[in-house]
Amino acid sequence: MLKATVGSVEERDEEQEDEGEEELRDGGVPFYVNRGGLPVDEETWERMWRHVARIHPSGEALGKEMRGATDLPKIPVPSVPTYQPTTTIPQRLEAIQKYIRELQLMDIAKEMTREALPIKCLEAVILGIHLTNNMPGVERFPLSFKSQFSGIHFHHIVLGVHSGGRFGALGMSRREDLMFKPLEFRTLMDLVQDYDGAYRGYWHTLHKVKIGQYVSHDTHSVEQIEWKHSILDVDKLTKDELRKELERHTRDMRLKVQYSG
């Protein structure tokens, strides 16, 4: 009897040590749960449930109640946009942007559409490229920004698009006017100035704009994405100088299309 009691105490001590080591390993803060990739493996799920038991007032009881529930609501999964032959390019881009905004969970583009797994601005760009690969009339290019507010620098990126002689953009941001832009800007300068105005509305100073080259529509291409073909110090250039640089970049992108065609 004594032996059994001692054994039970030792087992509890070992469990407490294991939990203590795990808490120490996590640093007492939320831990990464996707180290093993997707789908989430059983060990990670168990670790998450142990974490819930430690931090929630109801402890293990809550975990048991949730794990045994059979009537939990299903999480809605956004549908990948589909189009009719008569759907216009602007309408297709708006549908893609709506899909990007509805996604709540993150991986590479194909994994996103399969798992519907929070996406940030860079993932939104990759997803936008993936979803427009079958639109040969739409040219895509990375467009990134570096701004400053209260001495802190911020970085952001969207996917610039060009079709029918007009520029626009797809993207993700907490600010409505720092992501999607409809195909209504006549020049790249007009598009960049619109973002600049949005930044100023949030008391940000836009310092740099980086513009990449057009991204290939060939899904089997080994060509790397050129993220920063042009790097422009917006705060150091006059309006005319900035316009000339953006016009030069636009010509470079057109030449690439002609060359690849």
SERO-4910 file (N, C-alpha, C, O; in steps of 0.05 Angstrom, whole numbers):
BEGIN
 pado doro    nc1    nc2    nc3   cac1   cac2   cac3    cc1    cc2    cc3    oc1    oc2    oc3
  Met    A     17    -24      0      0      0      0     17     25      0     13     43    -15
  Leu    A     38     24     18     56     47     19     71     50     -7     75     72    -17
  Lys    A     78     27    -19     93     28    -45     76     41    -66     85     57    -82
  Ala    A     50     34    -67     32     45    -87     29     75    -83     28     91   -102
  Thr    A     27     84    -57     25    113    -51     49    128    -60     47    149    -72
  Val    A     73    116    -54     98    129    -62     99    131    -92    107    152   -103
  Gly    A     90    110   -106     91    110   -135     73    132   -146     80    146   -165
  Ser    A     49    135   -134     31    155   -144     42    183   -140     39    200   -157
  Val    A     56    187   -117     68    214   -112     90    219   -132     92    241   -142
  Glu    A    106    198   -137    128    202   -156    117    208   -184    128    225   -198
  Glu    A     95    195   -192     83    200   -218     73    229   -220     77    242   -240
  Arg    A     60    238   -197     50    265   -198     73    285   -199     71    306   -213
  Asp    A     95    279   -185    118    297   -185    129    299   -214    137    320   -223
  Glu    A    131    275   -227    141    275   -254    124    291   -273    133    306   -290
  Glu    A     96    288   -270     78    304   -286     82    334   -282     82    349   -301
  Gln    A     85    341   -256     89    370   -250    115    380   -262    116    403   -271
  Glu    A    136    363   -261    162    371   -272    159    375   -302    170    394   -314
  Asp    A    145    356   -315    141    358   -344    126    384   -351    134    398   -370
  Glu    A    105    390   -336     90    414   -341    106    439   -336    105    458   -351
  Gly    A    123    437   -315    140    460   -308    161    465   -330    166    487   -338
  Glu    A    172    443   -341    191    445   -363    178    457   -387    190    473   -401
  Glu    A    153    448   -393    139    458   -416    133    487   -413    135    502   -432
  Glu    A    124    495   -388    118    523   -384    143    540   -387    143    562   -398
  Leu    A    166    529   -376    191    543   -379    199    545   -408    210    566   -417
  Arg    A    195    524   -423    203    524   -451    186    544   -467    196    556   -485
  Asp    A    161    547   -459    143    566   -473    148    595   -463    138    614   -476
  Gly    A    163    598   -441    168    625   -431    144    638   -419    144    662   -415
  Gly    A    123    623   -413     99    634   -401     83    651   -421     66    666   -412
  Val    A     89    648   -447     74    664   -467     62    644   -487     71    621   -489
  Pro    A     43    654   -503     32    636   -524     54    625   -542     72    640   -550
  Phe    A     52    599   -548     73    586   -563     64    582   -592     41    583   -598
  Tyr    A     84    576   -609     78    569   -637     65    542   -638     75    523   -625
  Val    A     44    539   -653     31    513   -654     34    499   -681     25    476   -684
  Asn    A     46    512   -701     47    500   -727     75    492   -735     82    491   -759
  Arg    A     92    486   -716    119    477   -722    120    452   -739    138    447   -755
  Gly    A    100    435   -734     99    410   -749     84    412   -775     80    392   -789
  Gly    A     76    436   -782     62    440   -808     32    433   -805     21    431   -783
  Leu    A     19    430   -828     -9    425   -829    -14    398   -842      0    390   -860
  Pro    A    -34    383   -834    -52    390   -811    -38    388   -784    -16    376   -782
  Val    A    -49    400   -763    -37    400   -737    -36    371   -726    -56    357   -727
  Asp    A    -12    363   -716     -9    336   -706    -21    332   -678    -27    352   -665
  Glu    A    -24    307   -670    -37    300   -645    -22    311   -621    -34    321   -602
  Glu    A      5    311   -622     21    321   -600     16    351   -595     15    360   -572
  Thr    A     14    365   -617      9    394   -615    -18    400   -603    -22    417   -587
  Trp    A    -39    384   -613    -66    388   -602    -66    383   -572    -78    398   -557
  Glu    A    -52    362   -562    -51    355   -534    -38    378   -518    -46    385   -496
  Arg    A    -17    389   -530     -3    411   -517    -21    435   -514    -20    449   -494
  Met    A    -37    440   -535    -55    463   -534    -76    459   -512    -83    477   -498
  Trp    A    -87    434   -510   -107    429   -490    -95    431   -461   -109    441   -443
  Arg    A    -70    422   -458    -57    425   -431    -54    455   -425    -57    463   -402
  His    A    -47    471   -445    -44    500   -441    -71    512   -433    -71    529   -415
  Val    A    -93    504   -445   -119    513   -438   -126    506   -409   -136    523   -394
  Ala    A   -119    481   -401   -125    472   -374   -109    489   -353   -119    493   -331
  Arg    A    -85    498   -361    -69    514   -342    -79    542   -339    -79    553   -317
  Ile    A    -88    555   -361    -94    583   -360   -123    590   -356   -130    612   -348
  His    A   -141    571   -362   -170    577   -360   -180    572   -332   -173    552   -320
  Pro    A   -198    590   -321   -209    586   -294   -222    558   -290   -221    547   -269
  Ser    A   -235    548   -311   -249    523   -309   -230    499   -313   -237    476   -309
  Gly    A   -205    505   -320   -185    484   -322   -192    461   -340   -202    465   -362
  Glu    A   -186    437   -331   -191    413   -347   -220    408   -354   -226    396   -375
  Ala    A   -238    418   -337   -266    413   -341   -275    425   -368   -291    413   -382
  Leu    A   -265    449   -374   -272    462   -400   -263    445   -423   -277    441   -443
  Gly    A   -238    436   -422   -227    420   -443   -243    395   -448   -249    387   -471
  Lys    A   -251    381   -426   -266    356   -429   -294    362   -441   -303    347   -458
  Glu    A   -306    385   -432   -332    392   -443   -331    398   -473   -348    389   -488
  Met    A   -311    413   -481   -308    420   -509   -301    396   -527   -312    392   -549
  Arg    A   -283    379   -517   -274    356   -533   -296    335   -535   -296    319   -554
  Gly    A   -315    335   -516   -336    316   -517   -361    326   -531   -380    311   -535
  Ala    A   -361    352   -539   -384    364   -551   -388    353   -580   -368    349   -594
  Thr    A   -412    349   -587   -418    340   -615   -434    360   -631   -440    355   -654
  Asp    A   -441    382   -618   -458    402   -632   -444    429   -636   -457    449   -638
  Leu    A   -417    429   -637   -403    454   -642   -408    464   -670   -409    448   -689
  Pro    A   -412    490   -673   -417    501   -700   -393    498   -718   -370    500   -708
  Lys    A   -397    493   -743   -376    491   -762   -365    519   -769   -380    538   -772
  Ile    A   -339    521   -772   -327    547   -780   -331    551   -810   -324    533   -826
  Pro    A   -343    573   -818   -347    577   -846   -321    580   -862   -302    593   -853
  Val    A   -319    566   -885   -295    567   -901   -302    583   -927   -320    575   -942
  Pro    A   -287    604   -932   -292    620   -956   -287    603   -981   -269    586   -982
  Ser    A   -303    607  -1001   -300    593  -1026   -282    607  -1045   -283    632  -1048
  Val    A   -264    592  -1059   -247    604  -1079   -264    615  -1101   -282    602  -1111
  Pro    A   -259    640  -1109   -277    653  -1129   -277    638  -1156   -256    629  -1165
  Thr    A   -300    637  -1168   -303    626  -1195   -317    648  -1212   -330    665  -1201
  Tyr    A   -313    646  -1238   -324    667  -1255   -338    656  -1279   -333    634  -1289
  Gln    A   -357    672  -1289   -370    666  -1314   -352    678  -1337   -337    696  -1331
  Pro    A   -354    667  -1360   -338    678  -1382   -342    708  -1387   -325    722  -1396
  Thr    A   -366    718  -1379   -372    746  -1383   -363    764  -1360   -365    789  -1362
  Thr    A   -352    752  -1339   -342    768  -1316   -319    785  -1324   -299    775  -1335
  Thr    A   -320    811  -1319   -299    829  -1327   -275    827  -1309   -277    817  -1287
  Ile    A   -252    837  -1318   -227    836  -1302   -231    851  -1276   -224    841  -1255
  Pro    A   -242    876  -1275   -246    890  -1250   -264    874  -1231   -259    873  -1207
  Gln    A   -285    861  -1241   -302    845  -1224   -287    820  -1213   -292    813  -1190
  Arg    A   -270    808  -1229   -254    785  -1219   -235    794  -1197   -232    780  -1177
  Leu    A   -222    817  -1201   -203    827  -1181   -218    833  -1155   -208    828  -1133
  Glu    A   -242    845  -1156   -257    850  -1132   -265    824  -1118   -265    823  -1093
  Ala    A   -271    804  -1133   -278    778  -1121   -254    766  -1107   -257    754  -1086
  Ile    A   -231    768  -1120   -206    758  -1107   -200    773  -1081   -193    761  -1061
  Gln    A   -203    800  -1082   -198    816  -1058   -217    808  -1036   -209    806  -1013
  Lys    A   -243    803  -1043   -262    795  -1023   -254    768  -1010   -257    764   -986
  Tyr    A   -245    750  -1027   -236    724  -1017   -212    727   -998   -211    714   -977
  Ile    A   -193    744  -1006   -169    748   -989   -177    759   -962   -167    751   -941
  Arg    A   -196    778   -962   -205    790   -936   -220    770   -919   -220    773   -894
  Glu    A   -233    751   -931   -249    732   -915   -232    709   -903   -240    696   -884
  Leu    A   -209    705   -914   -192    684   -903   -183    691   -874   -175    714   -869
  Gln    A   -185    672   -856   -178    678   -829   -155    661   -819   -144    665   -797
  Leu    A   -147    641   -834   -125    625   -824   -102    627   -843   -108    645   -859
  Met    A    -57    608   -854    -34    620   -868    -16    597   -877     -8    580   -861
  Asp    A    -10    597   -900     10    579   -911     15    589   -939      6    611   -946
  Ile    A     28    573   -956     31    581   -983      5    581   -997    -15    570   -987
  Ala    A      3    593  -1021    -23    598  -1034    -40    573  -1036    -64    573  -1029
  Lys    A    -30    551  -1047    -46    527  -1051    -55    515  -1025    -78    505  -1023
  Glu    A    -38    517  -1004    -46    507   -978    -68    524   -966    -86    514   -953
  Met    A    -67    550   -972    -88    568   -962   -115    560   -973   -135    557   -959
  Thr    A   -116    556   -999   -141    549  -1012   -151    522  -1004   -176    517  -1004
  Arg    A   -133    504   -997   -141    477   -989   -150    476   -960   -170    463   -953
  Glu    A   -135    489   -942   -140    488   -914   -157    511   -903   -167    511   -881
  Ala    A   -160    532   -920   -173    557   -912   -162    566   -885   -175    576   -867
  Leu    A   -136    562   -884   -123    570   -859   -117    599   -859   -107    610   -839
  Pro    A    -83    666   -798    -91    694   -805    -72    702   -827    -48    696   -824
  Ile    A    -80    713   -848    -60    719   -868    -51    748   -866    -68    766   -860
  Lys    A    -26    754   -870    -15    781   -868    -10    791   -896    -16    777   -916
  Cys    A      1    815   -898      3    828   -924     20    812   -944     12    811   -968
  Leu    A     42    800   -935     58    785   -954     44    760   -965     45    754   -988
  Glu    A     31    746   -946     16    722   -955     -7    730   -974    -14    715   -992
  Ala    A    -19    753   -969    -40    763   -987    -30    768  -1015    -43    763  -1034
  Val    A     -5    778  -1017      8    782  -1043     12    755  -1057      5    753  -1081
  Ile    A     22    736  -1043     27    709  -1056      1    697  -1064     -2    685  -1086
  Leu    A    -20    699  -1047    -46    688  -1054    -58    703  -1078    -70    691  -1096
  Gly    A    -54    729  -1079    -64    745  -1102    -51    736  -1128    -64    735  -1148
  Ile    A    -25    731  -1127    -11    721  -1151    -22    694  -1159    -27    690  -1183
  His    A    -26    676  -1140    -37    650  -1146    -65    651  -1159    -70    637  -1178
  Leu    A    -82    669  -1149   -109    670  -1158   -112    686  -1185   -133    684  -1198
  Thr    A    -91    700  -1193    -92    715  -1218    -74    702  -1240    -71    713  -1262
  Asn    A    -63    679  -1234    -45    666  -1253    -60    659  -1279    -47    658  -1300
  Asn    A    -86    654  -1277   -101    646  -1301   -114    670  -1314   -133    667  -1329
  Met    A   -104    694  -1308   -114    719  -1321    -92    732  -1337    -79    750  -1327
  Pro    A    -87    722  -1361    -64    733  -1377    -66    763  -1383    -46    775  -1389
  Gly    A    -90    774  -1381    -93    802  -1387    -87    820  -1363    -89    845  -1365
  Val    A    -80    808  -1340    -74    823  -1316    -45    819  -1309    -36    797  -1303
  Glu    A    -30    841  -1309     -1    840  -1301      0    847  -1271    -13    865  -1262
  Arg    A     18    832  -1257     20    835  -1228     49    843  -1221     68    834  -1234
  Phe    A     52    859  -1200     79    867  -1191     78    874  -1162     58    886  -1152
  Pro    A     99    868  -1147    100    875  -1118    104    905  -1115    119    918  -1129
  Leu    A     90    916  -1095     91    944  -1089     93    947  -1059     73    942  -1045
  Ser    A    116    955  -1048    120    956  -1019    127    984  -1010    137   1001  -1025
  Phe    A    121    988   -984    123   1015   -972    138   1014   -946    135    994   -931
  Lys    A    153   1035   -940    166   1038   -914    158   1065   -903    164   1086   -915
  Ser    A    143   1065   -881    134   1091   -869    144   1093   -841    155   1075   -829
  Gln    A    140   1117   -830    149   1123   -803    127   1138   -787    115   1156   -798
  Phe    A    124   1129   -763    105   1143   -745    116   1142   -717    123   1121   -706
  Ser    A    118   1165   -704    128   1167   -677    155   1154   -673    160   1141   -653
  Gly    A    173   1157   -693    200   1146   -692    202   1116   -698    224   1105   -697
  Ile    A    179   1103   -704    179   1074   -710    174   1070   -740    157   1083   -751
  His    A    189   1052   -752    186   1046   -780    166   1023   -784    166   1004   -769
  Phe    A    151   1025   -805    131   1004   -812    135    996   -841    140   1012   -858
  His    A    131    970   -846    134    960   -873    107    947   -882     93    935   -866
  His    A    101    951   -907     75    940   -918     79    933   -947     96    945   -961
  Ile    A     64    914   -957     67    906   -985     39    899   -996     22    887   -982
  Val    A     34    906  -1021     10    899  -1035     18    888  -1063     41    889  -1071
  Leu    A     -1    876  -1076      4    866  -1103     -8    887  -1123    -32    889  -1126
  Gly    A     10    902  -1137      0    920  -1157    -10    904  -1181      1    883  -1188
  Val    A    -31    915  -1194    -42    902  -1218    -45    923  -1240    -50    946  -1234
  His    A    -43    913  -1265    -46    931  -1288    -62    916  -1309    -54    894  -1317
  Ser    A    -83    928  -1318    -99    916  -1339   -116    937  -1353   -126    955  -1339
  Gly    A   -119    935  -1379   -135    954  -1394   -126    983  -1391   -142   1001  -1393
  Gly    A   -100    987  -1388    -89   1014  -1386    -93   1027  -1359    -89   1051  -1356
  Arg    A   -102   1012  -1339   -106   1023  -1312    -91   1006  -1291    -87    982  -1294
  Phe    A    -84   1020  -1270    -70   1007  -1247    -89   1005  -1224   -108   1020  -1221
  Gly    A    -84    984  -1207    -99    980  -1182    -81    962  -1164    -57    960  -1168
  Ala    A    -93    951  -1143    -78    934  -1125    -96    915  -1109   -119    921  -1104
  Leu    A    -84    892  -1101    -97    873  -1083    -79    872  -1058    -55    875  -1060
  Gly    A    -92    867  -1035    -75    865  -1011    -91    862   -986   -116    860   -986
  Met    A    -77    862   -964    -89    858   -937    -77    879   -918    -52    882   -917
  Ser    A    -94    892   -903    -85    912   -883   -108    917   -864   -131    911   -870
  Arg    A   -101    926   -840   -121    934   -821   -135    960   -829   -156    967   -819
  Arg    A   -122    974   -847   -133    999   -858   -144    995   -885   -131    985   -903
  Glu    A   -170   1002   -888   -184    998   -914   -169   1010   -938   -168    998   -959
  Asp    A   -158   1034   -934   -146   1048   -956   -117   1042   -960   -103   1056   -976
  Leu    A   -107   1021   -947    -79   1012   -951    -78    984   -963    -57    971   -962
  Met    A   -101    975   -974   -100    949   -987   -112    951  -1015    -98    959  -1034
  Phe    A   -137    943  -1019   -148    941  -1046   -151    968  -1059   -160    988  -1046
  Lys    A   -143    970  -1084   -148    994  -1101   -160    984  -1127   -148    968  -1141
  Pro    A   -183    994  -1134   -196    985  -1159   -180    994  -1184   -163   1012  -1182
  Leu    A   -185    981  -1206   -171    988  -1231   -181   1015  -1242   -197   1015  -1261
  Glu    A   -171   1037  -1230   -181   1063  -1239   -159   1084  -1240   -164   1107  -1246
  Phe    A   -134   1076  -1235   -112   1095  -1235    -98   1095  -1262    -88   1074  -1271
  Arg    A    -96   1118  -1274    -86   1120  -1302    -56   1114  -1303    -46   1103  -1322
  Thr    A    -41   1122  -1282    -12   1119  -1281     -4   1106  -1254    -19   1106  -1235
  Leu    A     21   1096  -1254     32   1085  -1230     36   1108  -1209     33   1103  -1185
  Met    A     41   1132  -1219     44   1155  -1201     18   1160  -1187     18   1165  -1163
  Asp    A     -5   1159  -1201    -31   1163  -1188    -36   1142  -1166    -46   1149  -1145
  Leu    A    -28   1117  -1171    -32   1096  -1152    -15   1101  -1127    -25   1099  -1104
  Val    A     11   1107  -1131     29   1112  -1108     20   1136  -1092     21   1135  -1068
  Gln    A     11   1157  -1106      2   1181  -1091    -23   1175  -1075    -27   1187  -1053
  Asp    A    -40   1157  -1084    -63   1150  -1069    -55   1137  -1043    -67   1143  -1021
  Tyr    A    -36   1118  -1044    -26   1106  -1019    -12   1126  -1001    -16   1125   -977
  Asp    A      3   1144  -1013     17   1165   -998     -4   1182   -982      0   1188   -959
  Gly    A    -26   1189   -996    -47   1204   -982    -59   1189   -959    -66   1200   -938
  Ala    A    -63   1162   -963    -74   1146   -942    -55   1145   -918    -64   1147   -895
  Tyr    A    -29   1142   -923    -10   1142   -901    -10   1169   -886    -10   1169   -861
  Arg    A    -12   1191   -900    -13   1217   -887    -38   1220   -870    -38   1234   -850
  Gly    A    -59   1207   -878    -84   1207   -862    -81   1194   -835    -96   1199   -817
  Tyr    A    -61   1176   -833    -55   1162   -807    -30   1174   -794    -19   1161   -776
  Trp    A    -22   1198   -803      1   1212   -792     27   1196   -796     46   1199   -780
  His    A     28   1181   -817     53   1167   -825     67   1183   -846     55   1194   -864
  Thr    A     94   1183   -845    110   1194   -866    120   1172   -884    134   1154   -874
  Leu    A    114   1172   -909    123   1152   -928    152   1158   -936    157   1179   -948
  His    A    170   1140   -930    199   1144   -937    207   1131   -963    220   1143   -980
  Lys    A    200   1105   -965    209   1090   -988    186   1075  -1002    167   1067   -989
  Val    A    189   1073  -1028    171   1056  -1044    188   1037  -1060    206   1046  -1074
  Lys    A    183   1011  -1058    198    991  -1074    178    978  -1093    156    969  -1086
  Ile    A    186    977  -1118    169    966  -1139    183    943  -1154    206    947  -1163
  Gly    A    170    920  -1155    182    898  -1169    174    897  -1198    159    914  -1208
  Gln    A    184    877  -1212    177    873  -1240    151    856  -1242    142    845  -1222
  Tyr    A    140    855  -1266    117    838  -1270    123    809  -1264    145    799  -1269
  Val    A    104    795  -1251    108    768  -1243     97    749  -1266     76    754  -1277
  Ser    A    113    729  -1272    105    710  -1293     78    696  -1287     72    690  -1264
  His    A     63    691  -1308     38    676  -1305     43    645  -1307     25    629  -1303
  Asp    A     67    638  -1314     74    610  -1317     79    597  -1290     99    603  -1276
  Thr    A     60    580  -1281     62    568  -1255     86    549  -1252     94    542  -1230
  His    A     98    541  -1275    121    523  -1274    148    538  -1278    169    526  -1280
  Ser    A    146    565  -1280    170    581  -1284    188    579  -1260    179    579  -1237
  Val    A    214    578  -1265    234    578  -1244    244    607  -1238    261    611  -1222
  Glu    A    233    626  -1253    241    654  -1249    232    664  -1222    209    661  -1214
  Gln    A    250    676  -1208    244    686  -1181    230    713  -1183    233    728  -1202
  Ile    A    213    718  -1163    199    744  -1162    219    766  -1157    234    764  -1137
  Glu    A    219    787  -1173    236    810  -1169    221    830  -1152    204    844  -1162
  Trp    A    227    830  -1126    212    846  -1107    218    875  -1108    200    892  -1102
  Lys    A    242    883  -1116    250    912  -1114    267    920  -1138    291    925  -1135
  His    A    255    920  -1161    269    930  -1185    276    959  -1183    297    968  -1192
  Ser    A    258    974  -1170    263   1003  -1166    258   1009  -1136    238   1001  -1125
  Ile    A    277   1024  -1124    275   1032  -1096    275   1063  -1096    296   1075  -1103
  Leu    A    254   1075  -1088    251   1104  -1090    249   1116  -1062    232   1109  -1046
  Asp    A    266   1136  -1057    265   1151  -1032    244   1174  -1035    251   1196  -1043
  Val    A    220   1167  -1030    197   1186  -1035    201   1213  -1021    195   1234  -1033
  Asp    A    211   1212   -997    213   1237   -981    236   1255   -991    238   1278   -983
  Lys    A    254   1244  -1008    277   1260  -1018    273   1268  -1047    289   1285  -1057
  Leu    A    252   1258  -1060    248   1264  -1088    226   1286  -1091    207   1287  -1076
  Thr    A    230   1304  -1111    208   1323  -1116    186   1307  -1130    190   1285  -1139
  Lys    A    163   1320  -1133    141   1307  -1146    147   1300  -1175    140   1278  -1185
  Asp    A    161   1318  -1189    168   1313  -1217    189   1290  -1219    187   1273  -1237
  Glu    A    208   1290  -1200    228   1268  -1200    215   1241  -1195    222   1221  -1208
  Leu    A    196   1241  -1177    182   1216  -1170    166   1206  -1195    166   1183  -1201
  Arg    A    153   1225  -1208    137   1218  -1232    155   1206  -1253    148   1186  -1266
  Lys    A    179   1218  -1258    197   1208  -1278    207   1180  -1272    209   1163  -1289
  Glu    A    213   1175  -1246    223   1149  -1238    201   1128  -1241    206   1106  -1250
  Leu    A    176   1135  -1235    154   1116  -1238    148   1111  -1267    140   1089  -1275
  Glu    A    151   1131  -1284    147   1128  -1313    169   1110  -1324    163   1093  -1341
  Arg    A    193   1113  -1314    215   1096  -1323    209   1067  -1315    213   1049  -1331
  His    A    200   1063  -1291    194   1036  -1282    172   1023  -1298    173   1000  -1305
  Thr    A    151   1039  -1305    129   1029  -1321    139   1020  -1348    130   1000  -1359
  Arg    A    158   1036  -1360    169   1028  -1386    185   1002  -1384    183    984  -1401
  Asp    A    200    999  -1362    215    974  -1357    197    950  -1356    203    929  -1366
  Met    A    174    953  -1342    155    931  -1340    143    924  -1367    139    901  -1373
  Arg    A    136    944  -1383    125    939  -1409    145    925  -1427    138    906  -1442
  Leu    A    171    933  -1425    192    920  -1441    194    891  -1434    199    874  -1451
  Lys    A    192    885  -1408    194    857  -1399    172    840  -1411    176    818  -1420
  Val    A    147    852  -1412    124    837  -1424    129    832  -1454    124    810  -1464
  Gln    A    139    853  -1468    144    850  -1496    166    829  -1502    165    814  -1520
  Tyr    A    187    830  -1484    209    811  -1488    200    782  -1482    207    764  -1497
  Ser    A    184    779  -1461    176    752  -1454    155    742  -1473    151    717  -1477
  Gly    A    140    760  -1486    120    752  -1505    132    743  -1531    118    735  -1549
***
